[in-house]
């Protein structure tokens, strides 16, 4: 076996010994360090320590018995040794290199013919043969041994068996020190047997792994063969062929209507799909692309219904009022009927929240018999949502419009783009600009999606957009739309909607029958005026739902209490409850002393005398308002002649008990003053919730020579602050004209305030109101009673037009204003209003402020027109 010698002096001594033709050396095993475990593999640090041992220290660490070894050859620091016989160290001669005196040891005498030794010898040979069968490496060991040492005798066999076994060094040293041949044979047999067991375990591990691998390979091969056989017989195609077949099958019915450029792209992609490997990334990209291309409804249109009468009926069924919108849709249908085909348009419904913009879109789709698709662009900041991603990106998808066409399955749906005024703008581009191509009637016949990369015809799609504030929509986008404004509902319209739509649907949703509840008109009116004053009806619906939920709970509680009393009455003793048979053969229960009454009352009669009034202890908790006779719920236990069920009288909701269902009123009258004092004028404002009254108040802070100044409060925007400056200048000019000797503005420090200071206010339409307020204070004259005004004023006193005429008129009516002043340019807007909105108002249209001055401060009696 090879030994590596690190010590140069020792190596030189061995080299010298070999050259002197005495090529022998003693090989002794080094003892382990005290306290260390021989079975634990040690690191290189310990090996270094071993090489550092010299002289006496090394001598003390050596085992006494070693081997006389012949030096076969030396290659560098590798020395090949062949063991010959045993040695025992007797004493040390020199330290470096370590030289010792030795005794040659001989084996103890033994009887070759001893049966036990023979049997042990044969068992060792037999075991060695078995071990040799398992490893070719061991066979090499045998050949080397016989070549260098000779035949196997009993002692040599014991030594050889121990040498080639994988035993640890201490076990081998034990065999080496054993001079009794029989004992040595026994030790060797033990080591070889152990080796045999290890080889068996090794063989079983190898076999198990081989079986696993070969099983998987076999299954794979069989599957591949099965695929090949099925393909050969035409029973099954491979994945790529099946995919291609599926795409071809999908596009075949649409081939006639499909544009040629799209067909060309599809055919090219199908060819590419056949050439690609199924495992490549390009394959999945192409497959997804073809999936989208073939799924779109190329040239497939739904049959439209051009029946104007039917459309009118559907629109009226779903919505009350909204004449402008309905007329526009009926015009669209009429044009389509005359042309025989309808073109897509872009209609933008603008108005405050809750007026039914989104639900109108749904009704239009139903009236036209078109498919409906809605997507909201509120807060949308990524252009890819509209135009799609490039298809090379991971997770790429087409834009919303392509997804819409795939979902609805027709090329002429109605697409509702919700909240178009709330478009975002992020790092991924400007979606408003991307929508231009989608909504432009000149361009959308060839809309190009980044993912599909083929033009799509969207010219037949009817786009309906919704917005709360039209001013927030970018101008280029607004230019492509036809704006239909929905100003909101007046009280009469809200009453109709609540009665005919909201109440009916809420009652059904709560599972309440019409005969169980009655909501009076006075209660609904109070609900609209005091709780739900905004332009839309969403809040009104919430309040009606709240009322009906409370009614449902009330009805259920009453029913349970009555059931409990009826149930308890069945267990009364016979003298208190007798069952008689009346003339019709029906059982009737006679109850005595049930309610503390001495006279029995029959249950089951239909007249007032026959009703059994249940005086419940819990009545107070069941009835929200005991004081109110309107809401008194009569609880009667009337046994039905067929079913024997308990019926409960209807719940009445009136103005007097409305508070019990919806709490205290949210809104109070906007009018702070019944008659405005000096320096205070009533203006009309537009808000997102509709119209509102806006008071402008001016007061004198201090007076003194040359102290003329104006201080403004009320959280006003920049435009409104400028209006105060203009109003101040105009008021000074008019006062100079009307009362030249009055130095009020030159010597007065004034404070102008617009109430509800927490609400931000901006806009130019309060100019004339501010001027009137300043003049009222300067002249110490209050303006006429029930007068409200709106209009922008210029420095020369001209009155310019304003917006929100309908909302402002509605608010004026609600606040019981009799006289309104509008700019002349707004006469057209006012004339378009419904007659019921204009009823009972005296409206003046003015061009110059002097006309307002005469109206506000004129001495002639008011000419209010009560229509």
C-alpha positions, 0 to 999 in steps of 0.5 A: 500500500502507498504511504505519504511521507512528509518528513524530508529527513525520514524520506532521505533515510528511506531513500538511502536504505533502499539504495544500500540494498536493505530496503526495509522499514518499520511501519507502526500505527500512531495512537489517537490523541488521548480523549479523542474518538477514533470513529470521528473523522478529524480535520487537516489541523490534526494531521498537521499536528501528527507531522509535527511530532518528533523523537521521544514524543513520537515514540510514546505515541506509537503502538508497540506492534508494527510491520516489517515492510519492504520498500518497493519504490519511492515516487516523490513523497509517495513510498510503496510498502509491502508488509512481510512480518510482525515487529515489536519495538523494544527501545529507541535508538535515535530521534531524528529520523526516529530509529528503534530496536525491534524484535521479530514476532512469530505466530504461535504454534497451531495444529493445521488439522484442527477441525475448528481452525479448518472450519473457520479458515473455510468460512473466511475463504467462503465469505471472501469469495462472496465479497469478491463477487460483488467488487472487482476492486477486491479481485485486484487486491488478491492478484497483487497479493499473490504476485508479491507475497505468494500463496495463502496460508492460514495466517496469511489469509487471516491477515489478507482478510483483515487488510482488505476489509473496511474496518477501522484502524484499531480493529486492524491493529488488534488483528496485527497484535494477535499472535494466536492464529485461531483468534486472528482467524475469528477476528478476521471472519468477523470483519469480513462478515461485516463487510459482506453485510455492508456490500449487501446493503450497498447492492440493495440501495443500488438495485432500488435506485436502478429500479426507480430510474428504469421504471420512469424511463420505461413509462416515458418510452411507452408513452412516446410509443403510444403517442407515435402509434396513435398519431400513425393511426390518426386517433390523436394529433400532437399538441401543436396540430390540435391547437392549430386545428382549434384556431382554424375551426374558430375562425372558419365561420367568420372567414367571410366577414373577417377583414383580409388583413386580419386573415393574413396575420392569422394565417402567418401566425398559424404557420409560425406556430407549427414551426416553433418548439412547444417548449419555447417562450415564443410558442406561448406568446404566439398561442395567446396572440392567436387565441385573442385574434380568433376569439374577436367577433370580426364582422358579427353584429347584433340585430338592432331594434329600430322600433321607436315606440318600444324604445320609448316604452323601455326608457319610460319604464326605467327612468322618470323625466330626463326628456333630453336624454330620451329624445336624443336616443329616440333621434338616434334610433329614428336615423338608424331606421331611415338609413337601415344601419346605425353608426356609433356615436359618442354621447356624454351624460353629465350631471351630479351623482345619483341622477341615474347616468350609469343606469340610463346607459343600461336602459339605452342598450336594452332599448336598442337591443345591443350588448352592454359593456361598462368599464370605469376609467376613474383614476385610470393612469396607465395607457396600456389599459386602453391601448394594450401592452406590447405582446412581448412583455410577460403577462401582456394583455389587450386593452379594455376595448378588445376585452369588451368585444371578446366578452360581448361577442358582437362588434356593435355593443353599447360601451359605457365609459364611466367617470371619464372626468376622473381620468388619472395621469401617471408615469405610464402616459396620459390615458385621456390622449389614448382615449382620443383614438378610441372615441374619435368617429374619424379614427376609430374605424381603424383603432390600433391596439398595441397587443393585436397590432391589427386595425379594428373597426369600432365605428359601429360601437355606441359610446356613452360616457358619464361625467360629474363635471364636464369642465374636468374633461380635457378639451380635445376629448370633450370636442369629440363628444355630444354632451347631454346634461342631466341637471338633477331632479326637482321635488315633484320628479323626486316624488314620482321616482320615490313612489313609482320606482324606489319604493316599489323595488325596495319593498320587494327587496325587503319582502314586504307586501304592499298591504302591510305598509303605507307611506304617505305623500307628506312623509315622502315630501318631508324626506326629500326636503329635509333629508335628501336635498341633493340633485340625485336620488341615490341618497333618497333610495338609501333612506327609503331602504332604511325605513323599510328595514326598520318596518321589516324588523317591526313586523317580524317582532309583532308577528313573533309576539302574537304567535307566542300569545296564541301558542300560550292560549292553547295551554289554558285550562278547559274552563277558560278555553272552550272549543265550539263548533259554529254554524258553518262547522268551523272551530272557534276559540272562546277565551275567558279572562285571557285579557282580564275581561269577564265577557268572552270574545270570539276570535275569527270575526271580521267586524270591528266588534269581533277583533281581539285587541292584544294589549301587549306589555311590549307594545311600547317597544314595538311601536316607535311613536306611541303618541302618534295615532297615525303610526298606531299598529293594530295587532289582531289575531284573526284566525283565517278560515282556511289557513289559521294564520295571524294577520297584522295591520299595515304600518303607517309612515307619516310626517309626524313619525318619520323621525323615528325611522330616519333620525333628525332632519339633515337639512334645514331651510337655506334661508337664514333671513326671512327679510334680508337686513341692510348689507345682506343680499341673497345670491344663487349658486351652483354646487355639485349637489345642485343649486343652493342659496348663497348670502353675501353679507357686508358690514361696517368695521370702522369709519374715518377720513380716508379709511376706505378698505375692503376685507373679505372672508368665507374661504373664497377662491381667486376668481371670487376674490377678484369679483369682490374687488370689481364689485367694490369698484362698480359700487363706488361708481354707482354710488357716486352717480346716485348719491354724489355727496355720499363719501361712504366708500372713501371713509369706510373700512368694510368686511364682506363675508360669504357664510358657510365659511368651511365650504370652498367657493369660487366662480364669477357669478356672485359679482352682481350680488356683491355689488348690491350688498355693498350698495345696500350698506352704503345707502342704508337701504335693504333690498326687496323681500324674496329677491335673489340674483346671479350674474357676473359683473364687469367694471363698466357694470355689464352683466355677463351670463352664468351657468347652472340656470336649472339648478339655481331656478330649482333652488329658488323655488325650494327656498320660496324666492319670488323674484329672480334676476338672471343675465339676458344671455341666459334667457334661452337656458331659462326658456328650455326649462319645464313649465313646472320648474318656472311656475310662480316665479317673476324672472327679470333678465338684465344687461346692465347693473342699473336695471338690478339697482332699480329692481333691488332698491326701487320704490315702486311696489313689487310686480311679482307674477304668480303663475 
